[in-house]
Amino acid sequence: MSTDAEELLRRSFGRRSLLRASASGVVLLASGSLLFAGCRSYPEPPVVLGFFNAQEYAVFNAIARATLGLGDRKLDVAAEVDRLVARMERSVRRDIRWSLRIFEHGTHFFDLQGKRFTRLDREDQEAYLTGWMESSLGARRLVFRALKLLAALGYYGTAETWGRIGYEGPWIGRIAASSERAIESTVPLDTWERR
């Protein structure tokens, strides 16, 4: 991940950013730290993960599908995000964990739903996302923007998406590059005509 993207994520997920958003940030961080890590009914991820656990992996893929309008396409955005986030500093990783936990179980607090986010049907998931995006609580809007940013980074970092946007992929390791340079012969300065 580029340093610009890392800095953007650090600003989006940083504890101070949430606290600056409003007093609601304090409530969100506190509730995220108190929520249980999750239920045991999440499927086992099909890939080896460096950061996410099974719950976070499932939650993030659901967020990416609903936020980016991926429908039921089996694009594994969470695996790419897992690879990116695993290299970030510990405080940012912790805030991402709390944000995912709050987002998954926030359906009970904010929408009074009897199901968590990953159990909602697509229309209810999109309505829930809209609630976060348009919330009067600054911290909820901040979490939504940060999760959407992560989803976009994961989506465009996945090789399957490159052809759709006209990107051929990285050249390094794919296109042979020659380090040989054609060196032009020198010309003595006195042979140049002055104009």
MDTraj code that builds the backbone (N, CA, C; nanometers):
import mdtraj as md
import numpy as np

residues = "MET SER THR ASP ALA GLU GLU LEU LEU ARG ARG SER PHE GLY ARG ARG SER LEU LEU ARG ALA SER ALA SER GLY VAL VAL LEU LEU ALA SER GLY SER LEU LEU PHE ALA GLY CYS ARG SER TYR PRO GLU PRO PRO VAL VAL LEU GLY PHE PHE ASN ALA GLN GLU TYR ALA VAL PHE ASN ALA ILE ALA ARG ALA THR LEU GLY LEU GLY ASP ARG LYS LEU ASP VAL ALA ALA GLU VAL ASP ARG LEU VAL ALA ARG MET GLU ARG SER VAL ARG ARG ASP ILE ARG TRP SER LEU ARG ILE PHE GLU HIS GLY THR HIS PHE PHE ASP LEU GLN GLY LYS ARG PHE THR ARG LEU ASP ARG GLU ASP GLN GLU ALA TYR LEU THR GLY TRP MET GLU SER SER LEU GLY ALA ARG ARG LEU VAL PHE ARG ALA LEU LYS LEU LEU ALA ALA LEU GLY TYR TYR GLY THR ALA GLU THR TRP GLY ARG ILE GLY TYR GLU GLY PRO TRP ILE GLY ARG ILE ALA ALA SER SER GLU ARG ALA ILE GLU SER THR VAL PRO LEU ASP THR TRP GLU ARG ARG".split()
xyz = np.array([
    [0.0851, -0.1162, 0.0000],
    [0.0000, 0.0000, 0.0000],
    [0.0894, 0.1220, 0.0000],
    [0.0513, 0.2232, -0.0750],
    [0.1323, 0.3433, -0.0807],
    [0.1268, 0.4147, 0.0535],
    [0.2279, 0.4967, 0.0775],
    [0.2298, 0.5700, 0.2037],
    [0.1155, 0.6690, 0.2117],
    [0.0693, 0.7218, 0.0973],
    [-0.0458, 0.8125, 0.0980],
    [-0.1709, 0.7405, 0.1457],
    [-0.1926, 0.6181, 0.0977],
    [-0.3096, 0.5409, 0.1399],
    [-0.2997, 0.5044, 0.2874],
    [-0.1793, 0.4692, 0.3328],
    [-0.1608, 0.4370, 0.4746],
    [-0.1911, 0.5576, 0.5619],
    [-0.1449, 0.6741, 0.5207],
    [-0.1697, 0.7954, 0.5989],
    [-0.3182, 0.8293, 0.6008],
    [-0.3853, 0.8109, 0.4887],
    [-0.5296, 0.8360, 0.4825],
    [-0.6042, 0.7422, 0.5762],
    [-0.5671, 0.6162, 0.5779],
    [-0.6301, 0.5213, 0.6698],
    [-0.5975, 0.5542, 0.8143],
    [-0.4761, 0.5946, 0.8397],
    [-0.4371, 0.6292, 0.9760],
    [-0.5217, 0.7463, 1.0257],
    [-0.5435, 0.8465, 0.9379],
    [-0.6266, 0.9604, 0.9770],
    [-0.7724, 0.9202, 0.9913],
    [-0.8203, 0.8274, 0.9071],
    [-0.9600, 0.7867, 0.9117],
    [-0.9918, 0.7028, 1.0338],
    [-0.9021, 0.6105, 1.0695],
    [-0.9295, 0.5173, 1.1775],
    [-0.8636, 0.5565, 1.3090],
    [-0.7825, 0.6583, 1.3078],
    [-0.7131, 0.6930, 1.4306],
    [-0.8081, 0.7283, 1.5437],
    [-0.7717, 0.6938, 1.6636],
    [-0.8520, 0.7201, 1.7830],
    [-0.8839, 0.8690, 1.7944],
    [-0.7876, 0.9538, 1.7661],
    [-0.8120, 1.0976, 1.7777],
    [-0.9146, 1.1443, 1.6763],
    [-0.9147, 1.0840, 1.5569],
    [-1.0138, 1.1211, 1.4559],
    [-1.1538, 1.0897, 1.5047],
    [-1.1701, 0.9716, 1.5633],
    [-1.3020, 0.9360, 1.6161],
    [-1.3426, 1.0275, 1.7305],
    [-1.2488, 1.0588, 1.8175],
    [-1.2810, 1.1446, 1.9309],
    [-1.3099, 1.2869, 1.8862],
    [-1.2397, 1.3337, 1.7820],
    [-1.2646, 1.4673, 1.7303],
    [-1.3987, 1.4771, 1.6602],
    [-1.4484, 1.3643, 1.6046],
    [-1.5738, 1.3667, 1.5302],
    [-1.6869, 1.4177, 1.6180],
    [-1.6906, 1.3782, 1.7416],
    [-1.7903, 1.4264, 1.8374],
    [-1.7832, 1.3411, 1.9617],
    [-1.8662, 1.3755, 2.0562],
    [-1.8733, 1.2949, 2.1785],
    [-1.9228, 1.1548, 2.1461],
    [-1.9936, 1.1407, 2.0341],
    [-2.0410, 1.0077, 1.9949],
    [-1.9246, 0.9132, 1.9665],
    [-1.8102, 0.9686, 1.9308],
    [-1.6922, 0.8858, 1.9094],
    [-1.6493, 0.8151, 2.0361],
    [-1.6607, 0.8840, 2.1489],
    [-1.6265, 0.8237, 2.2772],
    [-1.7185, 0.7056, 2.3043],
    [-1.8484, 0.7248, 2.2787],
    [-1.9460, 0.6187, 2.3019],
    [-1.9198, 0.5008, 2.2089],
    [-1.8913, 0.5291, 2.0812],
    [-1.8645, 0.4204, 1.9868],
    [-1.7397, 0.3418, 2.0258],
    [-1.6321, 0.4117, 2.0603],
    [-1.5096, 0.3412, 2.0993],
    [-1.5307, 0.2590, 2.2254],
    [-1.6012, 0.3160, 2.3209],
    [-1.6262, 0.2430, 2.4449],
    [-1.7111, 0.1199, 2.4199],
    [-1.8163, 0.1338, 2.3397],
    [-1.9026, 0.0178, 2.3137],
    [-1.8288, -0.0865, 2.2302],
    [-1.7431, -0.0437, 2.1389],
    [-1.6661, -0.1393, 2.0592],
    [-1.5696, -0.2203, 2.1426],
    [-1.5137, -0.1577, 2.2434],
    [-1.4197, -0.2311, 2.3277],
    [-1.4909, -0.3257, 2.4232],
    [-1.6187, -0.2990, 2.4517],
    [-1.6937, -0.3840, 2.5438],
    [-1.7685, -0.4977, 2.4752],
    [-1.7937, -0.4843, 2.3452],
    [-1.8671, -0.5892, 2.2743],
    [-1.7861, -0.7183, 2.2715],
    [-1.8554, -0.8282, 2.2749],
    [-1.7884, -0.9575, 2.2642],
    [-1.7278, -0.9695, 2.1256],
    [-1.6274, -1.0537, 2.1137],
    [-1.5592, -1.0718, 1.9858],
    [-1.6525, -1.1289, 1.8806],
    [-1.7580, -1.1938, 1.9188],
    [-1.8546, -1.2379, 1.8195],
    [-1.9067, -1.3771, 1.8431],
    [-1.9976, -1.4123, 1.7568],
    [-2.0611, -1.5437, 1.7630],
    [-1.9704, -1.6467, 1.6968],
    [-2.0001, -1.7693, 1.7187],
    [-1.9189, -1.8761, 1.6609],
    [-1.9730, -1.9242, 1.5270],
    [-2.0772, -1.8626, 1.4771],
    [-2.1418, -1.9144, 1.3566],
    [-2.0886, -1.8540, 1.2266],
    [-1.9716, -1.7961, 1.2286],
    [-1.9140, -1.7418, 1.1060],
    [-1.8388, -1.8521, 1.0330],
    [-1.8494, -1.8556, 0.9006],
    [-1.7791, -1.9615, 0.8261],
    [-1.6281, -1.9428, 0.8322],
    [-1.5573, -2.0501, 0.8183],
    [-1.4112, -2.0453, 0.8179],
    [-1.3655, -1.9824, 0.6858],
    [-1.2775, -1.8826, 0.6905],
    [-1.2307, -1.8177, 0.5672],
    [-1.1564, -1.9155, 0.4766],
    [-1.1684, -1.9003, 0.3457],
    [-1.1010, -1.9905, 0.2518],
    [-0.9525, -1.9576, 0.2312],
    [-0.9046, -1.8518, 0.2951],
    [-0.7648, -1.8104, 0.2802],
    [-0.7010, -1.7976, 0.4178],
    [-0.5683, -1.8026, 0.4207],
    [-0.4944, -1.7801, 0.5447],
    [-0.4902, -1.6291, 0.5683],
    [-0.5278, -1.5876, 0.6886],
    [-0.5377, -1.4456, 0.7184],
    [-0.4238, -1.3996, 0.8091],
    [-0.3817, -1.2752, 0.7898],
    [-0.2766, -1.2196, 0.8723],
    [-0.3286, -1.1252, 0.9791],
    [-0.4493, -1.0735, 0.9615],
    [-0.5053, -0.9778, 1.0564],
    [-0.6467, -1.0164, 1.1007],
    [-0.7381, -1.0300, 1.0058],
    [-0.8779, -1.0592, 1.0379],
    [-0.8931, -1.1960, 1.1032],
    [-0.9963, -1.2081, 1.1871],
    [-1.0419, -1.3399, 1.2302],
    [-1.1615, -1.3763, 1.1419],
    [-1.2237, -1.4900, 1.1631],
    [-1.3335, -1.5351, 1.0768],
    [-1.4499, -1.4363, 1.0779],
    [-1.4823, -1.3800, 1.1942],
    [-1.5929, -1.2841, 1.2027],
    [-1.5599, -1.1588, 1.1231],
    [-1.4441, -1.1008, 1.1452],
    [-1.4069, -0.9767, 1.0786],
    [-1.3980, -0.9957, 0.9278],
    [-1.3477, -1.1098, 0.8862],
    [-1.3394, -1.1424, 0.7438],
    [-1.4794, -1.1441, 0.6815],
    [-1.5738, -1.2111, 0.7457],
    [-1.7112, -1.2193, 0.6945],
    [-1.7781, -1.0828, 0.6961],
    [-1.7601, -1.0082, 0.8035],
    [-1.8212, -0.8749, 0.8144],
    [-1.7660, -0.7843, 0.7060],
    [-1.6338, -0.7861, 0.6873],
    [-1.5762, -0.6956, 0.5888],
    [-1.6183, -0.7318, 0.4469],
    [-1.6245, -0.8593, 0.4132],
    [-1.6722, -0.8954, 0.2794],
    [-1.8163, -0.8508, 0.2588],
    [-1.9003, -0.8612, 0.3613],
    [-2.0390, -0.8149, 0.3498],
    [-2.0441, -0.6635, 0.3319],
    [-1.9608, -0.5913, 0.4051],
    [-1.9553, -0.4455, 0.3904],
    [-1.9110, -0.4093, 0.2490],
    [-1.8077, -0.4757, 0.1988],
    [-1.7559, -0.4458, 0.0645],
    [-1.8616, -0.4735, -0.0425],
    [-1.9308, -0.5874, -0.0326],
    [-2.0336, -0.6198, -0.1322],
    [-2.1448, -0.5162, -0.1306],
    [-2.1897, -0.4756, -0.0113],
    [-2.3005, -0.3794, -0.0023],
    [-2.2554, -0.2382, -0.0383],
    [-2.1378, -0.1981, 0.0064],
    [-2.0897, -0.0622, -0.0190],
    [-2.0545, -0.0403, -0.1653],
    [-1.9900, -0.1387, -0.2256],
    [-1.9429, -0.1233, -0.3633],
    [-2.0420, -0.1764, -0.4662],
    [-2.1544, -0.2302, -0.4198],
    [-2.2549, -0.2819, -0.5125],
    [-2.2078, -0.4042, -0.5887],
    [-2.1362, -0.4928, -0.5217],
    [-2.0809, -0.6095, -0.5888],
    [-2.1828, -0.7218, -0.6058],
    [-2.2972, -0.7093, -0.5423],
    [-2.3962, -0.8161, -0.5521],
    [-2.3417, -0.9440, -0.4933],
    [-2.3638, -1.0530, -0.5623],
    [-2.3181, -1.1824, -0.5122],
    [-2.1891, -1.2286, -0.5779],
    [-2.1203, -1.1381, -0.6483],
    [-1.9933, -1.1760, -0.7091],
    [-1.8963, -1.2206, -0.6015],
    [-1.8251, -1.3246, -0.6268],
    [-1.7344, -1.3839, -0.5286],
    [-1.5955, -1.3205, -0.5360],
    [-1.5906, -1.1908, -0.5273],
    [-1.4639, -1.1203, -0.5254],
    [-1.4204, -1.1073, -0.3802],
    [-1.3026, -1.1531, -0.3467],
    [-1.2570, -1.1583, -0.2084],
    [-1.1830, -1.0302, -0.1702],
    [-1.2606, -0.9251, -0.1477],
    [-1.2034, -0.7965, -0.1111],
    [-1.1397, -0.8041, 0.0276],
    [-1.2008, -0.8784, 0.1190],
    [-1.1496, -0.8868, 0.2563],
    [-1.0100, -0.9473, 0.2614],
    [-0.9796, -1.0404, 0.1747],
    [-0.8450, -1.1005, 0.1740],
    [-0.7401, -0.9963, 0.1367],
    [-0.7723, -0.9111, 0.0401],
    [-0.6796, -0.8045, 0.0005],
    [-0.6640, -0.7023, 0.1127],
    [-0.7750, -0.6656, 0.1762],
    [-0.7695, -0.5699, 0.2868],
    [-0.6919, -0.6289, 0.4045],
    [-0.7110, -0.7574, 0.4297],
    [-0.6377, -0.8249, 0.5364],
    [-0.4879, -0.8107, 0.5135],
    [-0.4442, -0.8292, 0.3913],
    [-0.3019, -0.8174, 0.3578],
    [-0.2525, -0.6742, 0.3803],
    [-0.3350, -0.5749, 0.3449],
    [-0.2958, -0.4346, 0.3611],
    [-0.2898, -0.3933, 0.5083],
    [-0.3927, -0.4304, 0.5827],
    [-0.4047, -0.3860, 0.7213],
    [-0.3051, -0.4571, 0.8125],
    [-0.2673, -0.5783, 0.7789],
    [-0.1738, -0.6543, 0.8629],
    [-0.0415, -0.5808, 0.8814],
    [-0.0065, -0.4916, 0.7878],
    [0.1202, -0.4185, 0.7952],
    [0.1079, -0.2849, 0.8661],
    [-0.0121, -0.2466, 0.9053],
    [-0.0320, -0.1151, 0.9660],
    [0.0018, -0.1169, 1.1149],
    [0.0112, 0.0003, 1.1725],
    [0.0468, 0.0087, 1.3143],
    [-0.0650, -0.0461, 1.4029],
    [-0.0262, -0.0889, 1.5195],
    [-0.1160, -0.1612, 1.6095],
    [-0.2406, -0.0818, 1.6488],
    [-0.2270, 0.0467, 1.6747],
    [-0.3427, 0.1259, 1.7180],
    [-0.4475, 0.1365, 1.6075],
    [-0.4044, 0.1467, 1.4831],
    [-0.4989, 0.1528, 1.3713],
    [-0.5684, 0.0181, 1.3544],
    [-0.4922, -0.0908, 1.3646],
    [-0.5529, -0.2245, 1.3548],
    [-0.6570, -0.2452, 1.4642],
    [-0.6272, -0.1987, 1.5855],
    [-0.7224, -0.2113, 1.6964],
    [-0.8513, -0.1334, 1.6665],
    [-0.8373, -0.0119, 1.6151],
    [-0.9554, 0.0691, 1.5845],
    [-1.0380, 0.0073, 1.4716],
    [-0.9713, -0.0563, 1.3762],
    [-1.0439, -0.1248, 1.2686],
    [-1.1234, -0.2413, 1.3265],
    [-1.0626, -0.3169, 1.4165],
    [-1.1338, -0.4281, 1.4816],
    [-1.2587, -0.3783, 1.5538],
    [-1.2433, -0.2733, 1.6329],
    [-1.3567, -0.2191, 1.7076],
    [-1.4641, -0.1674, 1.6132],
    [-1.4211, -0.0999, 1.5067],
    [-1.5182, -0.0461, 1.4102],
    [-1.5988, -0.1581, 1.3456],
    [-1.5322, -0.2669, 1.3089],
    [-1.6040, -0.3795, 1.2482],
    [-1.7006, -0.4434, 1.3476],
    [-1.6585, -0.4545, 1.4718],
    [-1.7448, -0.5125, 1.5749],
    [-1.8672, -0.4246, 1.5983],
    [-1.8454, -0.2940, 1.6092],
    [-1.9563, -0.2001, 1.6275],
    [-2.0486, -0.2052, 1.5063],
    [-1.9907, -0.2084, 1.3878],
    [-2.0713, -0.2089, 1.2666],
    [-2.1560, -0.3360, 1.2571],
    [-2.0982, -0.4492, 1.2888],
    [-2.1695, -0.5767, 1.2803],
    [-2.2861, -0.5824, 1.3788],
    [-2.2640, -0.5410, 1.5016],
    [-2.3666, -0.5530, 1.6046],
    [-2.4440, -0.4238, 1.6268],
    [-2.4079, -0.3184, 1.5577],
    [-2.4773, -0.1909, 1.5713],
    [-2.6207, -0.1949, 1.5219],
    [-2.6548, -0.2978, 1.4470],
    [-2.7932, -0.3118, 1.4004],
    [-2.8885, -0.3180, 1.5189],
    [-2.8447, -0.3757, 1.6298],
    [-2.9275, -0.3869, 1.7500],
    [-2.9461, -0.2507, 1.8165],
    [-2.8394, -0.1669, 1.8148],
    [-2.8443, -0.0371, 1.8819],
    [-2.9096, 0.0712, 1.7974],
    [-2.8687, 0.0800, 1.6706],
    [-2.9080, 0.1929, 1.5880],
    [-3.0378, 0.1705, 1.5109],
    [-3.0625, 0.0496, 1.4645],
    [-3.1812, 0.0225, 1.3830],
    [-3.2815, -0.0685, 1.4526],
    [-3.2493, -0.1094, 1.5731],
    [-3.3359, -0.1985, 1.6511],
    [-3.3741, -0.3240, 1.5722],
    [-3.2770, -0.3764, 1.4989],
    [-3.2957, -0.4999, 1.4233],
    [-3.2680, -0.6186, 1.5159],
    [-3.3301, -0.7294, 1.4886],
    [-3.3054, -0.8495, 1.5667],
    [-3.1904, -0.9318, 1.5136],
    [-3.1267, -0.8849, 1.4049],
    [-3.0172, -0.9588, 1.3415],
    [-2.8955, -0.8693, 1.3307],
    [-2.7802, -0.9337, 1.3267],
    [-2.6581, -0.8582, 1.3032],
    [-2.6461, -0.8281, 1.1530],
    [-2.5503, -0.7414, 1.1179],
    [-2.5364, -0.6931, 0.9804],
    [-2.5222, -0.8058, 0.8780],
    [-2.4377, -0.9035, 0.9057],
    [-2.4137, -1.0097, 0.8083],
    [-2.5355, -1.0997, 0.7882],
    [-2.6317, -1.0958, 0.8775],
    [-2.7534, -1.1777, 0.8654],
    [-2.8679, -1.1035, 0.7970],
    [-2.8519, -0.9746, 0.7725],
    [-2.9571, -0.8967, 0.7068],
    [-2.9603, -0.9282, 0.5579],
    [-3.0779, -0.9121, 0.4954],
    [-3.0825, -0.9269, 0.3497],
    [-3.0221, -0.8016, 0.2866],
    [-2.9958, -0.8070, 0.1562],
    [-2.9219, -0.6994, 0.0882],
    [-2.9893, -0.5630, 0.1042],
    [-3.1195, -0.5548, 0.0898],
    [-3.1879, -0.4255, 0.1026],
    [-3.1695, -0.3668, 0.2413],
    [-3.1817, -0.4501, 0.3446],
    [-3.1636, -0.4017, 0.4812],
    [-3.0187, -0.3629, 0.5077],
    [-2.9241, -0.4355, 0.4476],
    [-2.7836, -0.3984, 0.4618],
    [-2.7581, -0.2607, 0.4004],
    [-2.8140, -0.2379, 0.2827],
    [-2.7937, -0.1086, 0.2171],
    [-2.8601, 0.0044, 0.2950],
    [-2.9778, -0.0218, 0.3521],
    [-3.0444, 0.0784, 0.4351],
    [-2.9613, 0.1075, 0.5602],
    [-2.9031, 0.0043, 0.6175],
    [-2.8183, 0.0204, 0.7361],
    [-2.6943, 0.1031, 0.7023],
    [-2.6321, 0.0745, 0.5876],
    [-2.5169, 0.1524, 0.5423],
    [-2.5542, 0.2985, 0.5224],
    [-2.6700, 0.3220, 0.4634],
    [-2.7173, 0.4589, 0.4429],
    [-2.7344, 0.5297, 0.5763],
    [-2.7845, 0.4571, 0.6768],
    [-2.7977, 0.5145, 0.8102],
    [-2.6645, 0.5596, 0.8670],
    [-2.5593, 0.4815, 0.8447],
    [-2.4256, 0.5207, 0.8902],
    [-2.3738, 0.6387, 0.8090],
    [-2.3960, 0.6362, 0.6798],
    [-2.3453, 0.7409, 0.5923],
    [-2.4107, 0.8759, 0.6219],
    [-2.5387, 0.8745, 0.6536],
    [-2.6135, 0.9987, 0.6742],
    [-2.6417, 1.0281, 0.8208],
    [-2.5771, 0.9593, 0.9114],
    [-2.6031, 0.9734, 1.0541],
    [-2.5751, 1.1150, 1.1037],
    [-2.6477, 1.1567, 1.2043],
    [-2.6207, 1.2853, 1.2680],
    [-2.5009, 1.2755, 1.3628],
    [-2.4589, 1.1529, 1.3942],
    [-2.3409, 1.1314, 1.4782],
    [-2.2160, 1.1308, 1.3909],
    [-2.1273, 1.2243, 1.4152],
    [-2.0062, 1.2354, 1.3340],
    [-1.9206, 1.1099, 1.3356],
    [-1.9158, 1.0423, 1.4481],
    [-1.8329, 0.9222, 1.4579],
    [-1.8850, 0.8108, 1.3681],
    [-2.0165, 0.7985, 1.3557],
    [-2.0724, 0.6957, 1.2662],
    [-2.0372, 0.7272, 1.1212],
    [-2.0474, 0.8525, 1.0821],
    [-2.0120, 0.8904, 0.9450],
    [-1.8638, 0.8645, 0.9197],
    [-1.7808, 0.8931, 1.0181],
    [-1.6370, 0.8715, 1.0050],
    [-1.6057, 0.7236, 0.9881],
    [-1.6684, 0.6389, 1.0682],
    [-1.6469, 0.4939, 1.0559],
    [-1.6933, 0.4464, 0.9188],
    [-1.8079, 0.4950, 0.8735],
    [-1.8571, 0.4556, 0.7414],
    [-1.7567, 0.4931, 0.6329],
    [-1.7087, 0.6168, 0.6355],
    [-1.6132, 0.6615, 0.5322],
    [-1.4853, 0.5787, 0.5360],
    [-1.4368, 0.5486, 0.6558],
    [-1.3135, 0.4709, 0.6681],
    [-1.3323, 0.3284, 0.6164],
    [-1.4450, 0.2658, 0.6487],
    [-1.4709, 0.1298, 0.5999],
    [-1.4906, 0.1292, 0.4484],
    [-1.5558, 0.2309, 0.3965],
    [-1.5745, 0.2406, 0.2512],
    [-1.4395, 0.2611, 0.1816],
    [-1.3536, 0.3425, 0.2411],
    [-1.2191, 0.3636, 0.1860],
    [-1.1417, 0.2322, 0.1830],
    [-1.1471, 0.1585, 0.2927],
    [-1.0801, 0.0284, 0.2969],
    [-1.1353, -0.0661, 0.1904],
    [-1.2675, -0.0668, 0.1750],
    [-1.3296, -0.1540, 0.0748],
    [-1.2827, -0.1169, -0.0654],
    [-1.2747, 0.0126, -0.0945],
    [-1.2293, 0.0571, -0.2267],
    [-1.0828, 0.0200, -0.2497],
    [-0.9996, 0.0383, -0.1474],
    [-0.8585, -0.0009, -0.1597],
    [-0.8453, -0.1503, -0.1859],
    [-0.9243, -0.2299, -0.1142],
    [-0.9210, -0.3741, -0.1350],
    [-0.9718, -0.4141, -0.2719],
    [-1.0779, -0.3488, -0.3169],
    [-1.1376, -0.3807, -0.4467],
    [-1.0397, -0.3506, -0.5601],
    [-0.9839, -0.2298, -0.5611],
    [-0.8941, -0.1927, -0.6700],
    [-0.7558, -0.2548, -0.6558],
    [-0.7264, -0.3131, -0.5412],
    [-0.6018, -0.3857, -0.5243],
    [-0.6106, -0.5298, -0.5699],
    [-0.7312, -0.5747, -0.6051],
    [-0.7538, -0.7124, -0.6485],
    [-0.7355, -0.7209, -0.7995],
    [-0.6518, -0.8124, -0.8458],
    [-0.6174, -0.8230, -0.9879],
    [-0.7396, -0.8447, -1.0775],
    [-0.8440, -0.9086, -1.0267],
    [-0.9631, -0.9343, -1.1088],
    [-1.0329, -0.8060, -1.1536],
    [-1.0105, -0.6956, -1.0851],
    [-1.0793, -0.5701, -1.1180],
    [-1.0017, -0.4836, -1.2170],
    [-0.8762, -0.5128, -1.2382],
    [-0.7926, -0.4235, -1.3170],
    [-0.8392, -0.4081, -1.4611],
    [-0.8821, -0.5155, -1.5237],
    [-0.9263, -0.5078, -1.6627],
    [-1.0488, -0.4190, -1.6792],
    [-1.1352, -0.4155, -1.5805],
    [-1.2579, -0.3344, -1.5881],
    [-1.2292, -0.1852, -1.5894],
    [-1.1152, -0.1464, -1.5335],
    [-1.0823, -0.0039, -1.5298],
    [-0.9694, 0.0314, -1.6268],
    [-0.9311, -0.0640, -1.7117],
    [-0.8296, -0.0386, -1.8128],
    [-0.6867, -0.0390, -1.7602],
    [-0.6654, -0.0977, -1.6443],
    [-0.5314, -0.1061, -1.5865],
    [-0.4719, -0.2413, -1.6215],
    [-0.3520, -0.2419, -1.6751],
    [-0.2883, -0.3659, -1.7170],
    [-0.2193, -0.4384, -1.6028],
    [-0.2076, -0.3754, -1.4895],
    [-0.1378, -0.4360, -1.3763],
    [0.0037, -0.3838, -1.3660],
    [0.0706, -0.4162, -1.2562],
    [0.2078, -0.3672, -1.2377],
    [0.3031, -0.4277, -1.3401],
    [0.3959, -0.3490, -1.3847],
    [0.4926, -0.3967, -1.4830],
    [0.6038, -0.4780, -1.4194],
    [0.6355, -0.4475, -1.2946],
    [0.7478, -0.5146, -1.2294],
    [0.7197, -0.6640, -1.2211],
    [0.8100, -0.7423, -1.2739],
    [0.7980, -0.8867, -1.2713],
    [0.7139, -0.9428, -1.3850],
    [0.6467, -0.8566, -1.4596],
    [0.5596, -0.9038, -1.5663],
    [0.6154, -0.8665, -1.7041],
    [0.6735, -0.7505, -1.7142],
    [0.7286, -0.7034, -1.8409],
    [0.8801, -0.6937, -1.8250],
    [0.9493, -0.7595, -1.9162],
    [1.0956, -0.7597, -1.9092],
    [1.1479, -0.6190, -1.9343],
    [1.2293, -0.5756, -1.8456],
    [1.2891, -0.4432, -1.8593],
    [1.4391, -0.4599, -1.8779],
    [1.4916, -0.3914, -1.9720],
    [1.6344, -0.4000, -1.9996],
    [1.7052, -0.2866, -1.9278],
    [1.8159, -0.3187, -1.8679],
    [1.8937, -0.2146, -1.8005],
    [2.0028, -0.1604, -1.8918],
    [2.0119, -0.2149, -2.0144],
    [2.1122, -0.1668, -2.1085],
    [2.0651, -0.0351, -2.1682],
    [2.1580, 0.0566, -2.1775],
    [2.1260, 0.1867, -2.2347],
    [2.2125, 0.2087, -2.3572],
    [2.1516, 0.2638, -2.4574],
    [2.2300, 0.2992, -2.5764],
    [2.2996, 0.4316, -2.5462],
    [2.4297, 0.4298, -2.5517],
    [2.5056, 0.5502, -2.5210],
    [2.5477, 0.6138, -2.6520],
    [2.5127, 0.7391, -2.6663],
    [2.5505, 0.8112, -2.7869],
    [2.6969, 0.8510, -2.7758],
    [2.7588, 0.8542, -2.8921],
    [2.8995, 0.8958, -2.8916],
    [2.9075, 1.0460, -2.8644],
    [3.0144, 1.0860, -2.8047],
    [3.0311, 1.2275, -2.7712],
    [3.0736, 1.3055, -2.8943],
    [3.0383, 1.4291, -2.8927],
    [3.0752, 1.5188, -3.0024],
    [3.1563, 1.6320, -2.9414],
    [3.2739, 1.6566, -2.9975],
    [3.3546, 1.7663, -2.9432],
    [3.2794, 1.8983, -2.9557],
    [3.2955, 1.9844, -2.8548],
    [3.2229, 2.1116, -2.8522],
    [3.2617, 2.2028, -2.9673],
    [3.3881, 2.1945, -3.0168],
    [3.4303, 2.2855, -3.1239],
    [3.3690, 2.2495, -3.2587],
    [3.2996, 2.1336, -3.2675],
    [3.2359, 2.0983, -3.3948],
    [3.0957, 2.1563, -3.4075],
    [3.0443, 2.2112, -3.3024],
    [2.9091, 2.2701, -3.3074],
    [2.9153, 2.4065, -3.3728],
    [2.8240, 2.4340, -3.4575],
    [2.8174, 2.5652, -3.5193],
    [2.7387, 2.6586, -3.4300],
    [2.7865, 2.7783, -3.4208],
    [2.7125, 2.8776, -3.3437],
    [2.6174, 2.9479, -3.4344],
    [2.4974, 2.9683, -3.3848],
    [2.3970, 3.0366, -3.4655],
    [2.3636, 3.1694, -3.4085],
])
top = md.Topology()
chain = top.add_chain()
for i, resn in enumerate(residues, 1):
    res = top.add_residue(resn, chain, resSeq=i)
    for name in ("N", "CA", "C"):
        top.add_atom(name, md.element.get_by_symbol(name[0]), res)
traj = md.Trajectory(xyz[None], top)
